[in-house]
């Protein structure tokens, strides 16, 4: 008797999929907002910037636009600026992966179901 293949679960309903997209977007947004808050606090505390300037600097670094103003930065502030920029690059990659994970999962699941139906 030939071995039987396990039964595959069908694709999730569109409403379930949309819920997963929203959840992923929320997690990604929380990660970005937390990173922006940490950067704002760091620039305020380490570089001595005003809150609005610290937020502006954090947002520019996080968006990839580059620093607003580095004149008068201490060595500690320059180190924070450098590590924050590197960290923001990682956060960008991670948050993009979190947002696209449900889409990629659905595509791969659909291909798997098609392959199982061919045999």
ABEGO torsion letter per residue (X at the ends): XBBBBBBBBBBBBAAAAAAAAAAAAAAAAAAAAAAAAAAAAAAAAAAGBBAAAAAAAAAAAAAGAEBABABGBBAAAAAAAAAAAAAAAAAAAAAAAAAAAAAAAAAAAAAAAAAAAAX
